[in-house]
Amino acid sequence: MSKQPASRKRFAVSNIVILGLVSFFTDLSVEMVYPILPLYLTSALGATPAIVGIIEGIAESLASVLKLFSGMIADKYNNKKQLAFFGYSASFLNKAIILLSTSWPGILLARIADRFGKGVRTAPRDALIAESAENGKLGKAYGLHKAFDMTGASIGILLAFVLLDSSDADGFRNIFAISMIPALIGPLCVLFVKGGKRETNVKKLNFKWKELDARLKLFLAVIFLFTLGNSSNAFILLRAANAGFSSRDAILLYFVFNVVASVLSYPVGRLSDGIGRKYTLCAGYFLYGVVYLGIGMSNSAAAFWGLFALYGVYTALTAGGERALIAELAPARLKSGALGLHSAIAGAGLLPASLIAGALWDALGQSAPFMLGGVLALVASVAVFIALGGKRAAGCGLLSLPPRGADRQRG
């Protein structure tokens, strides 16, 4: 195999770094708001945990179908850059709506706007990263992007902690206003992404499930099962608050989770290129099960600090690895659509997951949703190991797959 030209390699690295900066600023803005939003809803607006579940579930699920169609449109028109810019711009709109809202339906509208933007941008952005990655280095590319993402999130959470001087409505709203600045910088960075020219010969808009690899289909089915127990992180923050953590301390817990994920995402991505996605993904889902069972059963402050750190390890093991796996197994002409389908399936499962979590919390107690999530994650860990088994997925994992002609990843 010939080495990549130096100019092509610089192009690839610059694109991945720019897209990393886009996510850095956007997630800085998002995570200034996200960890305090359930606390704002319950303390300032009087919402119940069930209402929080409804808001999170509806927002994620209404946008989830966009992730598939956005990927299909990106495959058809090759307008990934334009879609990414539009999607990231919605983060700014989200902050403006939150700032103007005085009741929980307004927050619901804001969350829908935010998830709408995520639904539009996710698949095109992930496809741009795949196109820019070096041959055989998808885990490294997605791991680097996730490191930027989680670093921005960590800084955003730390800023929220510093700026939250009171738990009244004004204290929250000051943070909402400041978060609009990085929300504006993020989409502007997309303009510096190279490539992304529109296709003149438009292909038919379609996505054929039957053309996907059998292992990919099984993996997506397992992801849906896992998602049914993967309720919104809002419930984790509420659980910490009920375990005795103040609003500011709960933000610090979330900070620990993000810092661990940001530090480990890049090396774990490189590790998955070497040993195979199957092993890192299975380890990640297993850790998730341990974390959720621990959160459900424990009220110890020391245990919560450790569990949130392990939650960051889970994120590093799975967030980039899932996308790398999809990009490797999907045919080249369906790559954006397959990445969108993965996001859509995960998003679609969040509505029943959040509704179930809220209902279990109200009916059986705050531990119940975490016990369910933990058990389903352990089942998913075993199921993924089986689904990605076999000679071709062993050893170095999916990197040992033989070339598939035109479907092989270029550049």
Secondary structure, 3 states (H helix, E strand, C coil): CCCCCHHHHHHHHHHHHHHHHHHHHHHHHHHHHHHHHHHHHHHCCCCCHHHHHHHHHHHHHHHHHHHHHHHHHHHHHCCHHHHHHHHHHHHHHHHHHHHHCCCHHHHHHHHHHHHHHHHHHHHHHHHHHHHHCCCCCHHHHHHHHHHHHHHHHHHHHHHHHHHCCCCCHHHHHHHHHHCHHHHHHHHHHHCCCCCCCCCCCCCCCCCCHHHCCHHHHHHHHHHHHHHCCCCCHHHHHHHHHHCCCCHHHHHHHHHHHHHHHHHHHHHHHHHHHHHCHHHHHHHHHHHHHHHHHHHHHCCCHHHHHHHHHHHHHHHHHHHHHHHHHHHHHCCHHHHHHHHHHHHHHHHHHHHHHHHHHHHHHHHHCCCHHHHHHHHHHHHHHHHHHHHCCCHHHCCCHHHHCCCCHHHCCCC
